[in-house]
Amino acid sequence: MRAAIVKQKGEIPVMGHFDSPVATEGQVIINVSAAALSRVSKFRSMGLHYSSEAHFPLVAGLDGVGTLEDGTRVYFALPTSPFGSLAEQTMVSDKLIVRLPDGIDDLTAAAIANPAMSSWAALAFRAGFKAGQTVLINGATGASGSLAVQIAKGLGAGKVIVTGRSESKLRALEADLAIAFDMTAGDGQSTFENALLPVFAEGVDVVLDYLWGDSALAIMSALAKTHTDRATRFVSIGTSSGQESIQLPSSILRSSTIELVGSGDKSVSKADMLSAVKDIFEMAAEGKLTIAIKEYALEDIEEAWNAPLTPRPVVKVH
């Protein structure tokens, strides 16, 4: 079968031919129609993600959309190694599929599942979010962050605040308040902290952080300086800033009501992740979630792999 194959750790996939999967007990064969590229999918496929358990060569791709033998349209996640989603067929556990509702097309379903799952799972299973609460989204201009705005609103957030590096992109989002920052400036962190102080004085219940790094530290520092009795759950979702480590003084946690948690592959169960995806598809089918897409053919996998993640690259297989 045609497939995007990663031959060695750290390499990007190339087009080639791979043996078709043969179903075993508890597994189903999927005829793949579309698969989107995300940061986690690319890094995991190349063996560079903390959750990677890769043996090469393998077929790239973490999730996708396709049909079962009876024609049922489904979303699937975590194909059984060495198979991935970027091939004509893949094999996956029968417990890791979600039936697609009417009203959502294959490309949209493939594109929206992964980036929307991150914020839905964080709000539903890690943040203890309740309707009416205030949510701050750090790194809101990317695909995941912009969907997080829509999801927080859709789940009933009373107020949504967005922060990030591009003021124009932040203002294009349907948020209640936008605060831009520039961490490359000499006083960037302190300027951002000062801008956040009045926001936290009014109360923020949940912070969804896609960036980590200096901006995350500024947020926690500002939270500590407000001395509010209102608890704020800070949920670390990603490291798009490129900074995996920060120097977090213990005094920030001791002198504040910050509750610091993570949300991801190891902290949210697969069952809960798939539950989130099901809810996402239903919201998207109702027209309440949208995502910008750029379509690629499987033969153009190298171009798609190197493309920006916004608009979301989606590889059409069938």
C-alpha positions as CSV (number, residue, x, y, z in Angstrom):
1,M,0.0,0.0,0.0
2,R,1.0,3.7,-0.4
3,A,2.3,5.1,2.8
4,A,4.4,7.9,4.4
5,I,7.3,6.0,5.9
6,V,9.8,7.2,8.6
7,K,12.9,5.1,8.0
8,Q,15.0,6.2,11.0
9,K,14.6,8.2,14.2
10,G,14.5,11.9,13.6
11,E,13.9,11.7,9.9
12,I,10.8,13.1,8.1
13,P,8.6,10.6,6.2
14,V,9.0,9.8,2.6
15,M,6.5,8.2,0.1
16,G,6.9,4.5,-0.3
17,H,5.2,1.1,-0.2
18,F,4.5,-0.6,3.1
19,D,2.9,-4.0,3.7
20,S,-0.8,-3.8,4.4
21,P,-2.0,-4.6,7.9
22,V,-3.8,-7.9,8.7
23,A,-6.3,-7.6,11.5
24,T,-5.8,-9.6,14.7
25,E,-8.1,-10.1,17.7
26,G,-9.3,-6.8,19.1
27,Q,-8.0,-4.8,16.1
28,V,-9.9,-3.3,13.1
29,I,-8.7,-2.3,9.6
30,I,-9.4,1.3,8.6
31,N,-9.5,2.5,5.0
32,V,-8.0,5.9,5.6
33,S,-9.6,8.9,4.0
34,A,-7.7,11.8,5.7
35,A,-5.1,12.5,8.4
36,A,-4.0,15.8,9.8
37,L,-0.5,16.9,10.9
38,S,0.0,18.2,14.4
39,R,3.1,18.9,16.4
40,V,2.6,15.8,18.6
41,S,1.9,13.6,15.6
42,K,5.1,14.7,13.8
43,F,7.3,14.4,16.8
44,R,5.9,11.1,17.9
45,S,6.2,9.7,14.4
46,M,9.9,10.7,14.3
47,G,10.5,9.2,17.8
48,L,11.2,12.6,19.3
49,H,8.1,12.9,21.7
50,Y,8.1,11.9,25.3
51,S,5.4,9.4,24.5
52,S,7.2,7.8,21.6
53,E,7.6,4.0,21.6
54,A,8.9,3.8,18.0
55,H,10.7,1.0,16.2
56,F,11.7,1.9,12.7
57,P,10.7,1.8,9.9
58,L,7.1,2.8,10.5
59,V,4.2,4.6,8.9
60,A,3.8,8.1,10.2
61,G,0.6,9.6,11.7
62,L,-1.0,9.6,15.1
63,D,-4.7,9.7,14.2
64,G,-7.1,10.2,11.3
65,V,-10.5,9.5,9.7
66,G,-11.6,6.6,7.5
67,T,-14.1,3.9,7.1
68,L,-14.6,0.4,8.5
69,E,-15.2,-2.6,6.3
70,D,-19.0,-1.9,6.4
71,G,-18.5,1.7,5.3
72,T,-19.0,3.3,8.8
73,R,-17.1,6.6,9.0
74,V,-14.9,6.8,12.1
75,Y,-12.2,8.8,13.7
76,F,-9.3,6.6,15.0
77,A,-6.3,7.3,17.3
78,L,-3.0,5.6,18.1
79,P,-2.7,3.0,15.3
80,T,-1.0,-0.3,16.2
81,S,2.7,0.0,15.4
82,P,4.3,0.0,12.9
83,F,1.2,1.3,11.2
84,G,0.2,4.9,11.2
85,S,-2.6,7.1,9.8
86,L,-0.7,8.3,6.7
87,A,-1.3,5.3,4.5
88,E,-4.1,3.8,2.5
89,Q,-4.9,1.4,5.4
90,T,-4.1,1.2,9.0
91,M,-4.8,-1.1,12.0
92,V,-6.1,0.2,15.3
93,S,-7.7,-1.2,18.5
94,D,-11.5,-1.4,18.3
95,K,-11.6,0.6,21.5
96,L,-9.8,3.6,19.9
97,I,-12.4,4.6,17.3
98,V,-15.2,7.1,17.4
99,R,-18.1,7.1,15.0
100,L,-18.5,10.4,13.1
101,P,-21.8,12.2,13.3
102,D,-23.6,13.5,10.2
103,G,-22.8,17.2,9.5
104,I,-19.0,16.9,9.7
105,D,-16.9,16.1,6.7
106,D,-13.8,13.9,6.8
107,L,-11.2,16.7,6.3
108,T,-12.7,18.8,9.1
109,A,-12.9,15.9,11.4
110,A,-9.3,14.9,10.8
111,A,-8.1,18.5,11.3
112,I,-10.1,19.4,14.4
113,A,-9.8,16.3,16.6
114,N,-6.2,16.7,17.9
115,P,-6.0,20.5,18.5
116,A,-9.5,20.7,20.0
117,M,-9.0,17.6,22.2
118,S,-6.2,19.4,24.1
119,S,-8.3,22.1,25.5
120,W,-11.5,20.1,25.9
121,A,-9.7,17.4,27.9
122,A,-7.8,20.0,29.9
123,L,-11.1,21.8,30.8
124,A,-13.2,18.8,31.4
125,F,-10.7,16.4,33.1
126,R,-7.9,18.5,34.5
127,A,-9.1,22.0,35.3
128,G,-12.4,21.1,37.0
129,F,-14.0,23.8,34.8
130,K,-17.6,24.9,35.5
131,A,-19.8,27.1,33.4
132,G,-19.5,30.8,34.3
133,Q,-15.8,30.6,35.2
134,T,-13.1,32.9,33.7
135,V,-10.5,31.2,31.5
136,L,-7.2,32.6,30.3
137,I,-5.6,31.0,27.3
138,N,-1.9,31.6,26.9
139,G,-0.7,31.0,23.3
140,A,-4.2,31.5,21.8
141,T,-3.1,32.4,18.2
142,G,-2.2,28.8,17.1
143,A,-4.7,26.2,15.9
144,S,-5.1,24.6,19.4
145,G,-5.3,28.0,21.2
146,S,-7.9,29.5,18.8
147,L,-10.1,26.4,19.1
148,A,-9.7,26.6,22.9
149,V,-11.4,30.0,22.7
150,Q,-14.3,28.6,20.9
151,I,-14.5,25.6,23.2
152,A,-14.4,27.6,26.4
153,K,-17.2,29.8,25.1
154,G,-19.2,26.8,23.9
155,L,-18.8,25.1,27.3
156,G,-20.2,28.3,29.0
157,A,-17.2,30.3,30.2
158,G,-18.2,33.6,31.7
159,K,-15.1,35.4,30.4
160,V,-12.3,34.3,28.1
161,I,-8.9,36.2,28.1
162,V,-6.3,35.5,25.4
163,T,-2.6,36.2,25.5
164,G,0.1,35.7,22.9
165,R,2.8,37.3,20.8
166,S,0.7,38.6,17.9
167,E,-1.7,41.5,18.9
168,S,-3.5,41.4,15.5
169,K,-4.1,37.7,15.7
170,L,-5.3,37.9,19.3
171,R,-7.8,40.7,18.4
172,A,-9.2,38.6,15.6
173,L,-10.3,36.0,18.2
174,E,-13.8,36.3,19.8
175,A,-12.4,36.8,23.3
176,D,-13.4,39.2,26.0
177,L,-9.9,40.6,26.5
178,A,-6.6,40.3,24.6
179,I,-3.1,41.0,26.0
180,A,-0.1,40.8,23.7
181,F,3.5,40.4,25.0
182,D,7.0,40.5,23.6
183,M,9.4,38.3,25.5
184,T,12.4,39.3,23.3
185,A,12.3,42.9,24.7
186,G,14.5,43.6,27.7
187,D,11.6,44.2,30.1
188,G,9.2,41.9,28.3
189,Q,8.5,39.6,31.2
190,S,7.9,42.4,33.7
191,T,5.7,44.3,31.2
192,F,3.5,41.3,30.7
193,E,3.3,40.7,34.5
194,N,2.1,44.2,35.1
195,A,-0.5,43.9,32.4
196,L,-1.8,40.8,34.0
197,L,-2.1,42.1,37.6
198,P,-5.5,43.9,37.2
199,V,-6.8,40.8,35.3
200,F,-5.9,38.4,38.1
201,A,-7.2,40.9,40.7
202,E,-10.6,40.4,39.2
203,G,-10.2,36.6,39.4
204,V,-9.2,33.9,36.9
205,D,-10.3,30.3,37.5
206,V,-8.4,28.4,34.8
207,V,-5.2,29.1,32.8
208,L,-4.7,26.9,29.7
209,D,-1.0,27.3,28.7
210,Y,0.2,26.2,25.3
211,L,3.6,28.0,25.5
212,W,5.3,27.3,28.8
213,G,8.7,29.2,29.1
214,D,9.0,32.9,30.1
215,S,5.3,33.8,29.5
216,A,4.1,30.9,31.7
217,L,6.5,32.1,34.5
218,A,5.2,35.7,34.1
219,I,1.6,34.5,34.5
220,M,2.4,32.5,37.7
221,S,4.4,35.4,39.0
222,A,1.5,37.8,38.4
223,L,-0.9,35.4,40.1
224,A,1.3,35.2,43.2
225,K,1.6,39.0,43.4
226,T,-2.2,39.5,43.4
227,H,-2.6,37.7,46.8
228,T,-6.1,36.6,45.9
229,D,-8.0,33.9,47.8
230,R,-9.5,32.7,44.6
231,A,-7.9,29.4,43.4
232,T,-6.5,29.4,39.9
233,R,-5.7,26.1,38.2
234,F,-2.8,26.5,35.8
235,V,-2.9,23.7,33.2
236,S,0.2,23.1,31.2
237,I,-0.7,21.7,27.8
238,G,2.3,22.4,25.5
239,T,5.7,23.9,25.0
240,S,5.2,25.9,21.8
241,S,7.6,28.5,23.1
242,G,10.4,26.0,22.6
243,Q,11.4,26.3,26.3
244,E,11.0,22.9,28.0
245,S,12.4,24.2,31.4
246,I,11.8,27.3,33.5
247,Q,13.2,28.4,36.9
248,L,10.1,28.4,39.0
249,P,10.8,29.7,42.5
250,S,9.0,27.6,45.2
251,S,7.9,30.9,46.8
252,I,5.5,31.5,43.9
253,L,3.6,28.3,44.8
254,R,3.9,28.8,48.6
255,S,2.6,32.3,48.5
256,S,-0.3,31.8,46.1
257,T,-3.5,29.8,45.4
258,I,-2.1,28.4,42.1
259,E,-2.9,24.7,41.4
260,L,-0.3,23.6,38.8
261,V,-1.3,20.5,36.7
262,G,-0.5,19.1,33.3
263,S,-2.8,17.7,30.6
264,G,-1.7,15.3,28.0
265,D,-1.2,11.7,26.9
266,K,-0.1,10.4,30.3
267,S,-2.4,12.5,32.5
268,V,-5.8,12.0,30.7
269,S,-7.0,8.5,30.0
270,K,-7.5,7.3,26.4
271,A,-11.2,6.8,27.2
272,D,-11.5,10.4,28.4
273,M,-9.6,11.6,25.3
274,L,-12.0,9.8,23.0
275,S,-15.0,11.1,25.0
276,A,-13.7,14.6,24.4
277,V,-13.3,13.9,20.7
278,K,-16.9,12.7,20.5
279,D,-18.2,15.9,22.1
280,I,-15.9,18.0,19.8
281,F,-17.4,16.4,16.7
282,E,-20.9,17.0,17.9
283,M,-20.1,20.7,18.5
284,A,-18.4,21.0,15.1
285,A,-21.3,19.3,13.4
286,E,-23.6,22.0,14.9
287,G,-21.3,24.6,13.3
288,K,-20.0,25.8,16.7
289,L,-16.4,24.9,16.0
290,T,-14.4,25.8,12.9
291,I,-10.8,25.4,11.8
292,A,-8.8,26.6,8.8
293,I,-7.5,23.7,6.6
294,K,-4.9,23.3,3.8
295,E,-5.3,20.1,1.9
296,Y,-2.4,18.0,0.6
297,A,-2.1,14.7,-1.4
298,L,-0.3,11.8,0.2
299,E,2.3,12.0,-2.5
300,D,3.1,15.5,-1.2
301,I,3.9,14.4,2.3
302,E,7.3,16.1,2.6
303,E,5.7,19.5,1.6
304,A,2.9,18.9,4.0
305,W,5.3,17.9,6.8
306,N,7.2,21.1,6.5
307,A,4.1,23.3,6.2
308,P,3.0,25.7,9.0
309,L,0.4,24.1,11.4
310,T,-1.9,27.1,10.8
311,P,-3.9,26.5,8.6
312,R,-3.9,22.9,9.6
313,P,-2.3,20.6,7.0
314,V,-4.6,17.7,6.2
315,V,-3.4,14.9,4.0
316,K,-6.2,13.4,1.8
317,V,-5.5,9.7,1.2
318,H,-8.7,8.5,-0.4
